[in-house]
Amino acid sequence: MRQKFFFFLISILIVFTYTVSALAESSLEINNFQRSKLYERKSIWPDWRLPSSIKRPGLKDDLIYPDWFEGVWDVTSEIESDQNQEPIIHSAKFIHNTSGDLIADREYNTKSYALSTKTGGFLSVKNDPKSPNRQFAKLTEDRYLETKIIGRLQEKIDNNIFITDELILQIFHTPEFSRVSQVETLTEFKKCGSIQNNKINMSDFNICGEQFQAIYNQPGQNLISLPIKTEKSKLILRKTNDD
């Protein structure tokens, strides 16, 4: 159960926290007839390997989300292959930074996700004030989870589709040992209609996500790394009702 918790926690750290920088070379406007790098990556899952084409972020780089992510969302995350695992339901918030760009509220999102799980012993989370690419989670029994984004790529397909791919270095500290691994998560977000009175309403849309994830051993063990575990999940973001 603890292993599942950490796998889930890394998902939320990646998808709703650090994700990708808004560099011109990786933020692409792609027409519907052109195959993107991330669509190609998605198409070969779970046969992934490292290294891949995702780029190392700068120290201050952060993901700039499309405007349609703005606000607070109720998120449902469900693993496709695990019928016995209940969906994780939590909250995610996207806010404007001092430059006016839309970013994820990283601490809020991680806390909400971790506290919505039933295992793992989560106590607190803290962002690195010097970089949006690092975060530290404190757990019970004097355990810590350190995460750092070491690779990222994003593509804006059109006004309705947004794809990210992130590679995170995860260091799990206990009083006895430290365990290092790498986690890659590719997520495709799409606007999808909400259902009202049994009719699909696109003016009050949800966001649907397909998430593909792979865990690798720590870097440096082999020239080419193959996944030691893979997982696919479905995400649904529904705008929070403030009434």
N, C-alpha and C positions, 0 to 999 in steps of 0.2 A: 504493500500500500504506500509506503514511503517513497518507493521508486516511482510510482505513478504520480505522486504529488509533485516530485521534483520535475518530472517530465512536463506536467501541466504548468508548473510555475515558470519554467523556462519559456513555454509558449507565450504566456502573457507578458513576460519581460521583453520578449522579442517583438511581438506583434503590436503591443500597445505602449511600448516605452521607447526603446532606442531606435529601432528600425533604421531608415535610410537617410542619407544627406540629400539635399536638393541640388545636386550638381547637374550642370547642363549635360554632361556626358552620359549620365545615367538616368536622367529624367527625360523620357522619349515620348514624342507624339507619334503613334504608329497607326497607320490606316488598317482597316479590318482585313485587308488582303495580304498583309505582310506578317510573317511569322516572327515573333519576338524572341529574344534570348531566354526570357523567363517562361514563355510558353514551351520552348524547346526543353528547358530544364524540367518543367512540370510533366511533359509527355514521356520522359524516360524514368520517372519515379516508379518504383523504389530503387532503380539501378543507378544510384548516384555514386559519385566518388569525389574525393578531394585530391589536389586543388581544383577549384572551378573558376569561372570568370568573374565572380563577384569581387568588388574592390575594397581595399582597406579604407575606412573612413578617417577623416581628419579629426583632431582632438575635439573641436567644437562643433562638428557636424551633427545635425539632428534631422529627423524626418519632417518634411513639410507636407502635411496631408492635404488632399483636395478639400475644397470648401464644404462639400456635402457631408463630411465627417463631424462638422461643428456641433457641439452640445454634449449632452449626457445620454448614454445609451444603456439599455438592459441587454446584456450579452448572454447567449446560451452557447456553450461549447460542448460538443458531443463526439466521442471517438466512434468511428464507423464500425470497427471490427469488434468492439467490446459491448455486447448486448447487456451484460450484467452491470456495467458502469453507469451510474446515474449521470445525467448532464450536469455540468458545472454552470451555475447561473450567478453572474456578478455584474458589476457596473463598470463602465468605461467612460472617461471624460476627455474631450478634446478642446483645447483652449488656445487663444492667441498669445504669442510671446510679445516681448517689448518691441520687436520689429514688425509686428502685425501678422506674422506667419502662424498658421494653424499647426499646433503640435499636440502630442499626447501629454496628459498630466500623469507623469510616470509613477510617482509615489502613490497617488490616489488609485490608479489602475491596478498596480501590483498588490497593494493592501486589500483592495476589494476582492481581487481574485483569490489571493491566498486565504483570506478569512472565510471565503465561501466553500473551501475544501474542508474535508473532515479529518484529514491526516496531515502530518508533516511538522506540527509544532511550531508554526510561524508566530513570531513575536513582533518584529518591526522591520522596516525597510528604510534605507537612506540612499539618496542619489549622491554621486561624487560631485561636489560643487564645481570642480574644475572641468568636468566633461560629462555630456549627456550619454556617453557610451559605457559608463560603469555604474554599477549599483551593488549594494551590500544588503543582504537579508540576514537578520538574526533569528536563530531558531532555538528551541529548547535544548537542554542538555549540553550547553556551551558549544553549539554548532553554528556555523556561518556558511552562507552561500554567496560567493563572489562571482559576478558575471561581467563580461566585457565583450562588446561587439568588435570583431576582428575582420569582418567582411560584410558588404552590403551592396544591394542593387535594387533599383525600383524602376518601374515602367508605368506610365499613364497611357493606357491603350486608347481611351476616348473619355468623354465626360461621365461615363457610367462604369468604367472598369479601371481598377488600380491594383497593381501586383507588386509585391515586395519579396525579396529573398535576403535572409540575414544569417550570418554565421557567428555564433557566440562561443566564447571560451568560458567554460564553467569550472569553478574551483570550489569543491565542497570540503570545508574544514571541520574536523572534529578534534578533540584533545589527543586522539591517538594517531591520526593520519590525515592527509589531504588527498582528495581524488580529483583528477583533472580529466575533462572530456570536452568535446566539441559538439554543438547542436546546431543543425541547419534547419531553418523553417521558411518555406515558401508559401505565401498566402495570396490568393486571388480574391479581391473584394469586388462585388457587383451591387449596384442598386437593384433592389427587387421590390415589387409591389406589396404593400400591406393589404390584409384581407379585412374588409369592412362590409358587414351585411352580406357575406358570402360573395362579394365582388372584389376584384383586385384594384387597388387604388394606388397609382403611381405618383400622385401629387403628395401623398403622405407615405413615402417609401421606407422600407427597411434596408439594411445592408446585409447581404448574404456572403459568406466566405467559405472557400475550400482551402484547407490547410494541410500541407504535406511536410512531414518532419522526419529527420534522421539524426541519430546519435552516432558519433564516431569516437574512437579512442583519442587520447591526447596527442597533440601535434608532435612530429619528430620521430615517431616510432617507425614509420614507413614512408617511402617516397610517394606512394599512392595509398589513400585511406578509403576503405569501404565501410558502409554503415554496419554497426553492430545491433541496431534496432531501428525500425521504421514504424511510423504511425500516421494515419490520416484522420482528420476531424472535419466536422461541419460547424460553422459559426453562423449565428443570426444575431444581428444588432437591431434592436427595436428602440425607437426614441422614447426616453423616459417621460412618463406623464407627470407633469408638475402640478396637476390639479389636486 
